[in-house]
Amino acid sequence: MSYHKFDELTVGLQTFGEPLDDSRQLVILLSSLPAEYELIVSIVENSKDVTLIEEKEHLLKEYERQKKRSLRNVH
């Protein structure tokens, strides 16, 4: 799920009266990740005081790292 779609989903849920604090949003975000992120999900689930913003930044960096690695493997 892209960040844009994730943000649309959370705004949509809040519009319909579903309260979503950062911890619930983090659960939704982590559960939507593909298997390649399983290690990161496990680390976050076992960490304390991880914020939604921090995790979004971390996941974006990991996505870029995986993207670069896959481009190197293609060439």
C-alpha positions in Angstrom: 0.0 0.0 0.0 1.4 3.4 -0.9 1.7 6.2 1.6 -0.9 8.2 -0.3 -3.4 5.3 -0.2 -2.6 4.7 3.4 -3.3 8.3 4.3 -6.5 8.3 2.2 -7.7 5.2 4.1 -7.0 6.7 7.5 -8.7 10.0 6.6 -11.7 8.0 5.2 -12.0 6.0 8.4 -11.8 9.1 10.5 -14.4 10.8 8.3 -16.8 7.9 9.1 -16.3 8.4 12.8 -13.6 5.7 13.3 -11.1 7.2 15.7 -7.5 6.3 14.7 -4.7 7.4 17.0 -1.1 6.9 15.8 -0.8 3.5 17.4 -3.8 2.2 15.5 -2.5 3.7 12.3 0.8 2.1 12.9 -0.9 -1.3 13.3 -2.7 -0.8 10.0 0.4 0.3 8.2 2.5 -2.6 9.5 -0.2 -5.2 8.6 -0.3 -3.9 5.0 3.3 -4.5 4.3 4.5 -7.3 2.0 6.6 -10.2 3.3 9.9 -8.4 2.4 9.3 -6.1 5.4 8.7 -9.0 7.9 11.9 -8.3 9.8 11.2 -4.6 10.1 7.6 -5.3 11.3 9.0 -7.7 13.9 11.5 -5.1 15.2 8.8 -2.4 15.4 6.3 -4.7 17.1 8.9 -5.4 19.8 10.1 -1.8 20.2 8.6 0.7 22.6 7.7 4.3 21.8 7.9 4.0 18.0 6.0 6.9 16.4 4.0 6.7 13.2 6.1 9.4 11.6 9.4 7.6 12.5 8.2 4.3 11.1 6.9 5.9 7.9 10.4 7.4 7.4 12.1 4.1 8.2 9.9 2.2 5.8 10.5 4.8 3.0 14.2 4.3 3.4 13.9 0.6 3.3 11.7 0.8 0.2 14.4 2.9 -1.5 17.1 0.5 -0.4 15.2 -2.5 -1.8 14.5 -0.6 -5.0 18.2 0.2 -5.6 19.1 -3.4 -4.9 16.6 -4.8 -7.4 17.8 -2.3 -10.0 21.4 -3.5 -9.5 20.2 -7.1 -9.9 18.5 -6.3 -13.2 21.6 -4.8 -14.8 
